[in-house]
Amino acid sequence: MSSTSNDILGNVFFNESALSIAPNLLGCKIFRRYKDNTVKGFTITEVEAYGGEEDLACHASKGITERTSIMYKSGGYLYVYLIYGMHWMLNIVSGAEGSPQAVLIRGLAECYGPGRLTKLLAIDKSFNGRHLGELEDLWIEKAQHNYKYNAGPRIGVNYAGEYWSNVPWRFWIDQNNQKGF
């Protein structure tokens, strides 16, 4: 783990709703210990919230399946899946057990795009179903200060219909005035 283990986000943080924690992940650092034992930290700059079975853009909108069963666990589990046959997506399950919610990590200060960031972090299917609290090779530390942020529609969810594709559940750091309030 990192030298500031008191700053690591734990179960209490991730047991809140996806919509609640998503903007609070902005500015947090995600750390990765690579196979060669080097550790690098990256600042989270963009996320999307997915709010359970009623959210038609959420994978759990069709109910519990083999793929979505991880989303029904308590907050802190990783939900990692492949899109377009080539890009891994990193999601963090949130909320209470039985309430399938998750936050997609969309961007880092060092890398934009959810597929690119999983390549940078060397995230693949082997992370699916693992709990952040039990990992020594991936963890998230709280932001050192608050960031102003913007909210808007999620990306690539037009299949969910007009309402769900337009809810402002994508959050990103305001590049014009990044630091604090």
C-alpha atoms as one frame of an Amber mdcrd trajectory, in Angstrom:
protein
   0.000   0.000   0.000   0.950   3.651  -0.139   2.743   5.606   2.537  -0.484
   7.487   3.361  -2.701   4.490   4.092  -4.986   6.645   6.287  -6.074   8.396
   3.098  -7.180   5.198   1.343 -10.893   5.155   0.542 -12.602   2.249   2.259
 -15.920   0.502   2.611 -17.702   3.425   4.268 -16.985   5.643   1.247 -18.059
   3.046  -1.337 -21.221   2.006   0.508 -22.865   5.288  -0.513 -24.900   5.573
  -3.719 -23.118   5.869  -7.077 -24.595   9.310  -7.607 -23.273  10.425  -4.231
 -19.716   9.111  -4.554 -19.127   9.814  -8.260 -18.339  13.541  -7.905 -16.383
  12.825  -4.719 -13.989  10.590  -6.681 -12.865  13.602  -8.734  -9.369  14.608
  -7.716  -8.776  11.333  -5.888  -5.625   9.422  -6.769  -5.786   5.895  -8.074
  -2.565   4.026  -7.370  -1.283   0.982  -9.209   1.533  -1.310  -8.147   2.787
  -2.903 -11.358   4.335  -6.357 -11.745   7.846  -4.850 -11.568   6.846  -3.417
  -8.133   6.834   0.231  -9.251   3.945   2.293  -7.899   2.347   5.126  -9.843
  -0.531   7.408  -8.877  -2.965   9.040 -11.281  -5.586  11.737 -10.626  -9.201
  10.853 -11.430 -10.720  13.607 -13.590 -13.913  12.104 -15.032 -16.487   9.542
 -13.879 -20.013   8.354 -14.667 -22.644   7.084 -12.215 -24.939   4.137 -12.948
 -27.901   3.865 -10.630 -29.308   0.363 -10.504 -32.092  -1.611 -12.121 -34.289
   1.442 -12.787 -31.441   3.168 -14.695 -31.842   1.861 -18.262 -28.211   2.755
 -19.048 -27.007   0.502 -16.210 -26.091  -3.092 -17.044 -28.213  -4.168 -14.067
 -31.381  -2.776 -15.698 -32.017  -6.287 -17.057 -31.655  -7.780 -13.575 -29.071
 -10.075 -12.125 -27.036 -12.078 -14.650 -23.687 -13.823 -14.548 -22.093 -10.606
 -15.863 -23.882  -8.188 -13.504 -23.869 -10.309 -10.331 -20.836  -8.359  -9.057
 -22.890  -5.162  -9.148 -25.218  -6.672  -6.532 -22.413  -6.919  -3.986 -21.625
  -4.180  -1.481 -19.564  -1.162  -2.447 -15.859  -1.480  -3.189 -15.922  -4.420
  -5.596 -14.533  -3.912  -9.087 -16.775  -4.502 -12.077 -14.511  -4.868 -15.122
 -15.902  -5.778 -18.514 -14.821  -5.711 -22.158 -16.449  -3.486 -24.802 -16.005
  -3.594 -28.566 -13.930  -6.733 -28.010 -10.887  -4.630 -27.129 -11.338  -2.145
 -24.248 -11.637  -3.012 -20.567 -13.886  -0.714 -18.509 -13.127  -0.107 -14.822
 -16.161   0.378 -12.595 -16.363   0.482  -8.825 -19.492  -0.997  -7.287 -21.186
   1.312  -4.799 -24.065   1.205  -2.370 -25.436  -1.558  -0.208 -25.492  -5.233
  -1.109 -28.437  -5.971  -3.400 -28.538  -2.442  -4.827 -26.642  -2.703  -8.142
 -24.860   0.610  -8.652 -21.416   1.468  -9.968 -19.163   4.330 -11.002 -17.241
   4.104 -14.264 -13.800   5.716 -14.141 -13.697   7.607 -17.473 -10.610   9.784
 -17.270  -7.352  10.533 -15.509  -5.282  13.714 -15.646  -2.592  11.673 -17.360
  -4.907   9.846 -19.777  -8.358  10.496 -21.239 -10.770   7.714 -22.087 -11.873
   4.655 -20.108 -10.197   2.186 -22.490  -6.914   4.062 -22.461  -6.839   4.367
 -18.693  -7.278   0.627 -18.184  -4.322   0.084 -20.515  -2.280   2.619 -18.509
  -3.295   0.921 -15.254  -2.836  -2.598 -16.697  -6.421  -3.499 -15.734  -7.995
  -6.548 -17.345 -10.601  -9.213 -16.568  -8.467 -10.563 -13.715  -9.608  -7.540
 -11.624 -13.304  -8.291 -12.119 -14.947  -9.222  -8.806 -11.991  -8.227  -6.651
 -12.532  -5.869  -3.709 -10.465  -2.690  -3.427 -10.034  -3.275   0.315  -8.253
  -6.571  -0.332  -5.897  -5.398  -3.076  -2.283  -4.432  -2.635  -1.781  -3.617
  -6.309  -4.635  -1.099  -6.776  -6.115   1.450  -4.363  -7.673   4.915  -4.289
  -6.731   7.741  -1.954  -8.954  10.679  -1.142  -8.425  14.001  -2.868  -6.209
  16.507  -1.091  -8.719  19.288  -1.771 -12.110  19.796  -3.386 -12.425  20.416
  -7.102 -15.070  22.370  -8.945 -16.713  20.108 -11.448 -19.180  20.006 -14.310
 -22.008  17.533 -14.847 -23.564  16.368 -18.084 -25.030  13.379 -19.911 -23.217
  10.070 -19.906 -21.421   9.009 -23.067 -22.464   6.157 -25.361 -25.769   5.271
 -23.702 -28.279   6.342 -26.362 -29.743   2.809 -26.254 -31.227   3.702 -22.837
 -33.762   6.156 -24.267 -33.985   9.920 -24.173 -34.374  10.342 -20.412 -31.621
   7.957 -19.255 -29.165   9.008 -21.948 -29.542  12.641 -20.899 -29.442  12.517
 -17.098 -26.408  14.561 -15.941 -24.576  11.685 -14.252 -21.194  12.231 -15.883
 -18.902  14.399 -13.781 -15.565  15.951 -14.711 -13.181  18.426 -13.157 -13.738
  21.981 -14.376 -10.544  22.713 -16.292 -11.089  26.496 -16.049 -11.037  26.570
 -12.276  -9.695  23.254 -11.058  -9.083  23.904  -7.401 -11.309  24.318  -4.687
 -14.147  25.599  -2.790
